[in-house]
Structures are given as structure tokens and as C-alpha cells.
Amino acid sequence: MKSPEFRVDDPEHALSRINEGLMSLLHRYWYTFKGPPPFNPLGLGCGVTAYDDVDAAKILAATIFVKHGILDVEAVVEDVDVRGLDKHHVIPNIGDVSRRGVWFPQGYY
């Protein structure tokens, strides 16, 4: 595997290359649930960034399911393009999708 080339004269370029490398290790997952709690943002879905699907399930179990109980997963989208999510409720309230953890709804770090 060829190591990325860093230009020492351009720290911004080097940082962007490092971030690209880190994001290649992580995946964005979008979960929808059957019968989520009423008046709850989980009715729109849940976004998680994780190393793989097993890691994402562990994050859900340690955060969302602790507060709301175990919910039946209706669907999971791996490597979801967040630009396609709900523009009125999800996008304005989205957390940092580049960090491992729950990014929608916020508050479950």
C-alpha cells in the first residue's frame, strides 16, 4: 500500500489527507426503526458512524437502546450519503458524521 504524500509547505493539504485516511476506516450508518417512541426524533431514524456494522450495533446498544429500550430495526443503510436525509429535521440537527458515535439524534456521545 502506497503511503499518502504530504506537502510540508501546505499544512491544510496534509490535514485533509490525514482526515481522508481516517474516514476510510469509518462508515456512516442510517437506521430506521419499527414503531419508534411517539414524538421522538428516532421516528426519523438514527445516524451512527462506526468501524463496521458490529461496531455500529454496539454503539446503538450502549446509547440509544439504553435510553429507549431495544427497538426493532426496520432498515440499515451503510455508507449513507447524508445529503439525502430529511432536509427539514435531520440535516439542520446533525452532529459530526466524521467521528465515531451517534450523530443523529444528538446527545448520545
DAGIRA-V745505 format. One record per helix or strand of 3 or more residues. SS is the DSSP state (2 for helix, 1 for strand). FROM is the first residue (numbers start at 1). TO is the last residue. Records with the same first field share a line. If there is no record, write none. Layout:
BEGIN
SS=FROM-TO ; FROM-TO
END
This chain:
BEGIN
2=11-23 ; 41-43 ; 53-62 ; 64-68 ; 82-84 ; 91-93
1=27-34 ; 46-50 ; 72-78 ; 101-104
END
